[in-house]
Amino acid sequence: MNLLSGWWIPVHDGDPRALALFKRHYSYRKRTSGNPRGNTLFIGPGEKLVLLTQDCRALFAWQHSTIERLAREKQEGVRCSVFRNEGPVLSSELIREACVWAWQRWPGQRLYTYVNDRKIKSVNPGYCFKMADWQYCDRNKDGRLSVLEKLP
């Protein structure tokens, strides 16, 4: 796949268009402490890849495991930290292409994400990931979130 002809374009963490989409994601929580200029960075520390569709209607962000997070979460690989699609393109198609971007940056790595089953309106939480050939593999440490993965 030629990434230049696909749906996604890479942007910086803190891109105002990406941040606007992130603020509409169910995992968004407004921070009350920290940066007095506002919360513009939203992915967190470490290696990351933030993708935005050309029409700015979908957001996908990857974050590579850090030693601290790996020890805390017991998950290894590259995590989808946020995906939001408000556009006309099928979510599964966007996810498949985002995987290509991730594997180009981190070859051969396991990809994974968390899904909060209670905050998803679907009767099949994570359905768009499953349609992109991801598999349910586990629950998170406290049992509240499903863990889905895609192996290389």
FENTA-V51375 format. One record per pair of residues at least 12 apart in sequence whose ideal C-beta (glycine too) atoms are under 6 Angstrom apart, sorted by the first residue. I is the first residue (numbers start at 0). J is the second residue. Records with the same first field share a line. If there is no record, write none. Layout:
# FENTA-V51375
I=J  J
This chain:
# FENTA-V51375
0=99
5=96
6=52  88  93  96
7=50  96
8=51  53
9=50
10=49  51
12=40  42  47  49
13=39  40
16=55
17=49  51  58
18=41
20=58  83
21=41  81
24=81  83
25=118
42=60  62  80
45=62  63  65
46=63
47=62
48=61  104
50=97
52=86
54=86
56=85  86
57=84  86  93
58=83
59=82  97
60=80  81
61=77  101
62=78  80
63=77  105
74=111
76=108  109  110  111
77=101  105  108  110
78=111
79=112
90=127
91=127  130  131
94=128  131
95=131
107=151
109=148  150
110=149
111=146  148
112=147
113=139  144
114=145
115=144
116=145
125=145  147
128=147
133=147  149
134=148
135=147
136=148
